[in-house]
């Protein structure tokens, strides 16, 4: 028991953590803005190496990000794309959208930042036994290209489900994002406010699945929504 107590006193746990901000990098591409910034911060007790890359942001019909479909893209320059951070250090990272062509529709990407292995130079060790806790840390930051164009949704299909539920598929055929925060569905004269699929904005070209309780599937003629 005495040996165990002595070991516990000698142990110094070291954490290698980092954070990134902001959570959303907005580029007003309608005004020609093509450069954004993010900041990495080492809030742990040990050095950490971070690698950054940009990926497609693919959502499923429920509005959730599909992690397995995060294909890396080459639409941005990241400077620097690899960062070494010592405890308490902050680093500014520049995100540059390539090309000079006009962006005609809203779009969103994911900036993926992850902790990677790196052999830091040996530093003077403090007394005791140092135990490093390795945590596979990663963050997804949204890069949002904004045109300020108005978004909207259109009827695609509807069908009955079990237990009196109805499925409704809609699509954003506009050039602007469609925010689902205050969305309600009109089924004829009935206003429906409780339904699934409100997780994220519906981006141009994306479809979304709403499920709610209703006595029958909707038709294109009776479907409407608000607020607009």
C-alpha positions as CSV (number, residue, x, y, z in Angstrom):
1,X,0.0,0.0,0.0
2,X,2.9,2.4,0.8
3,X,4.4,1.8,-2.6
4,X,1.1,2.6,-4.3
5,X,0.8,5.9,-2.4
6,X,4.3,6.9,-3.3
7,X,3.7,6.2,-7.0
8,X,0.5,8.2,-7.0
9,X,2.4,11.2,-5.5
10,X,5.1,10.9,-8.2
11,X,2.7,10.7,-11.1
12,X,2.2,13.9,-13.1
13,X,-0.5,13.6,-15.7
14,X,0.0,15.6,-18.9
15,X,-2.9,16.5,-21.3
16,X,-2.4,17.5,-24.9
17,X,-5.5,19.4,-25.8
18,X,-6.4,22.2,-28.3
19,X,-9.4,24.3,-29.2
20,X,-10.4,26.2,-32.4
21,X,-12.5,29.3,-32.9
22,X,-14.8,30.5,-34.3
23,X,-17.1,27.6,-35.0
24,X,-18.3,29.2,-38.3
25,X,-16.1,31.0,-40.8
26,X,-18.4,33.2,-42.9
27,X,-17.2,34.5,-46.3
28,X,-19.4,37.2,-47.9
29,X,-18.6,36.1,-51.4
30,X,-21.2,38.4,-52.8
31,X,-19.0,41.3,-51.7
32,X,-15.8,39.6,-53.0
33,X,-14.7,38.3,-49.6
34,X,-12.5,35.2,-50.1
35,X,-10.2,35.1,-47.0
36,X,-11.1,34.0,-43.5
37,X,-9.3,33.4,-40.3
38,X,-9.5,30.9,-37.5
39,X,-7.5,30.6,-34.3
40,X,-5.9,27.5,-32.6
41,X,-5.2,27.5,-28.9
42,X,-3.3,24.9,-26.8
43,X,-5.3,24.7,-23.6
44,X,-3.5,21.6,-22.4
45,X,-0.3,20.9,-20.4
46,X,1.7,19.4,-23.3
47,X,2.7,20.3,-26.9
48,X,0.3,19.3,-29.6
49,X,0.6,19.0,-33.4
50,X,-2.5,19.9,-35.4
51,X,-3.3,19.3,-39.1
52,X,-6.0,21.1,-41.0
53,X,-7.8,20.3,-44.2
54,X,-11.1,21.2,-46.0
55,X,-13.7,18.6,-46.8
56,X,-17.1,18.4,-48.4
57,X,-20.0,18.9,-46.1
58,X,-22.5,16.2,-47.0
59,X,-25.8,15.9,-45.1
60,X,-28.2,13.0,-45.1
61,X,-32.0,13.4,-45.6
62,X,-32.4,14.0,-41.9
63,X,-30.1,17.1,-42.0
64,X,-27.2,15.4,-40.2
65,X,-23.6,15.5,-41.4
66,X,-22.4,12.2,-42.9
67,X,-18.9,11.8,-41.3
68,X,-18.0,8.9,-43.7
69,X,-18.5,11.1,-46.8
70,X,-16.0,13.8,-45.8
71,X,-14.1,13.9,-49.1
72,X,-11.1,16.2,-49.0
73,X,-11.4,19.1,-51.5
74,X,-8.7,21.4,-53.0
75,X,-10.9,24.6,-53.1
76,X,-8.9,26.4,-50.4
77,X,-5.4,27.3,-49.4
78,X,-4.8,26.8,-45.7
79,X,-1.8,28.8,-44.3
80,X,-0.4,27.1,-42.3
81,X,-2.0,23.7,-42.7
82,X,0.1,22.1,-40.0
83,X,0.7,23.7,-36.7
84,X,2.9,23.0,-33.6
85,X,1.4,24.4,-30.4
86,X,3.0,24.6,-27.0
87,X,0.9,25.0,-23.9
88,X,-0.7,28.4,-23.8
89,X,0.2,29.3,-27.4
90,X,-2.2,30.7,-30.0
91,X,-1.8,30.5,-33.8
92,X,-3.8,32.3,-36.4
93,X,-4.6,30.3,-39.5
94,X,-5.6,31.8,-42.8
95,X,-8.3,30.2,-45.0
96,X,-8.2,31.4,-48.7
97,X,-10.9,30.4,-51.3
98,X,-9.1,29.7,-54.6
99,X,-10.0,31.2,-57.9
100,X,-11.7,34.5,-58.9
101,X,-14.9,33.2,-60.5
102,X,-18.2,34.6,-59.2
103,X,-20.0,32.4,-56.7
104,X,-23.7,32.2,-57.6
105,X,-25.0,30.0,-54.8
106,X,-24.5,29.5,-51.1
107,X,-22.3,26.6,-50.2
108,X,-20.8,25.1,-47.0
109,X,-17.6,23.2,-46.4
110,X,-16.0,21.6,-43.3
111,X,-12.6,22.7,-42.0
112,X,-11.3,19.5,-40.3
113,X,-8.7,20.1,-37.7
114,X,-7.2,17.1,-35.9
115,X,-4.4,16.2,-33.5
116,X,-1.6,14.2,-35.2
117,X,1.5,12.4,-33.8
118,X,4.7,14.4,-33.6
119,X,8.0,13.8,-31.9
120,X,8.6,17.1,-30.0
121,X,12.2,17.7,-28.8
122,X,12.9,16.4,-25.3
123,X,12.5,19.0,-22.7
124,X,13.7,19.1,-19.1
125,X,11.7,16.7,-17.1
126,X,10.2,17.6,-13.8
127,X,10.6,15.3,-10.8
128,X,8.3,12.3,-10.8
129,X,6.8,10.0,-13.4
130,X,5.2,11.9,-16.4
131,X,2.3,10.1,-17.9
132,X,1.0,11.5,-21.2
133,X,-2.7,11.0,-21.9
134,X,-3.2,10.7,-25.7
135,X,-6.6,11.9,-26.8
136,X,-7.7,11.7,-30.5
137,X,-9.1,15.2,-30.7
138,X,-10.7,16.6,-33.9
139,X,-13.1,19.5,-34.7
140,X,-15.3,20.3,-37.7
141,X,-15.6,24.1,-38.4
142,X,-18.1,25.2,-41.0
143,X,-16.8,27.4,-43.8
144,X,-19.9,29.2,-45.2
145,X,-19.9,30.9,-48.6
146,X,-22.7,33.4,-48.4
147,X,-24.4,35.2,-51.4
148,X,-27.4,36.6,-49.5
149,X,-29.6,35.1,-52.1
150,X,-33.1,34.0,-50.9
151,X,-33.6,30.3,-50.2
152,X,-36.7,28.2,-50.7
153,X,-38.0,24.7,-50.7
154,X,-40.1,22.7,-53.2
155,X,-42.3,19.6,-52.9
156,X,-40.7,16.4,-54.1
157,X,-42.8,13.5,-52.7
158,X,-44.9,12.3,-49.8
159,X,-46.0,8.9,-48.5
160,X,-47.6,7.3,-45.4
161,X,-45.6,5.7,-42.7
162,X,-46.5,3.5,-39.7
163,X,-48.4,4.7,-36.7
164,X,-50.2,7.5,-38.5
165,X,-46.9,9.3,-39.5
166,X,-46.3,10.9,-42.9
167,X,-43.0,11.4,-44.8
168,X,-42.4,14.6,-46.8
169,X,-39.4,15.1,-49.1
170,X,-38.5,18.6,-50.1
171,X,-35.7,20.1,-52.2
172,X,-33.9,23.5,-52.2
173,X,-33.9,24.5,-55.8
174,X,-32.9,28.0,-55.1
175,X,-29.4,29.6,-54.9
176,X,-29.7,30.5,-51.2
177,X,-29.6,28.5,-48.0
178,X,-33.0,27.7,-46.4
179,X,-33.1,28.1,-42.6
180,X,-35.3,25.6,-40.8
181,X,-35.3,27.1,-37.3
182,X,-38.7,28.7,-37.5
183,X,-40.1,26.5,-40.3
184,X,-43.7,25.3,-40.2
185,X,-45.5,23.1,-42.8
186,X,-48.9,23.8,-44.2
187,X,-50.9,20.7,-45.1
188,X,-53.8,22.4,-46.8
189,X,-55.2,24.5,-44.0
190,X,-53.5,22.6,-41.2
191,X,-50.4,24.1,-39.7
192,X,-47.7,21.6,-38.6
193,X,-44.9,22.7,-36.3
194,X,-43.6,19.4,-34.9
195,X,-41.6,17.3,-37.3
196,X,-38.1,15.8,-37.8
197,X,-35.4,17.2,-40.1
198,X,-34.7,20.7,-38.6
199,X,-31.1,19.9,-37.8
200,X,-29.3,22.2,-40.3
201,X,-30.1,24.7,-43.0
202,X,-31.0,23.1,-46.4
203,X,-28.3,24.2,-48.8
204,X,-28.9,24.7,-52.6
205,X,-29.3,21.3,-54.3
206,X,-30.0,19.4,-51.1
207,X,-33.1,17.4,-50.2
208,X,-34.6,17.0,-46.7
209,X,-37.0,14.5,-45.2
210,X,-39.6,15.7,-42.7
211,X,-41.7,13.2,-40.7
212,X,-44.8,14.2,-38.8
213,X,-48.2,13.0,-37.7
214,X,-50.9,13.5,-40.3
215,X,-53.9,11.5,-41.6
216,X,-52.7,11.2,-45.2
217,X,-49.7,12.0,-47.4
218,X,-49.5,15.5,-48.8
219,X,-49.9,16.5,-52.5
220,X,-47.9,19.1,-54.3
221,X,-51.0,21.4,-54.5
222,X,-51.7,21.4,-50.7
223,X,-48.1,21.7,-49.6
224,X,-47.0,25.1,-48.4
225,X,-44.7,26.4,-45.7
226,X,-43.7,29.4,-43.6
227,X,-42.2,31.7,-42.6
228,X,-41.0,32.8,-46.1
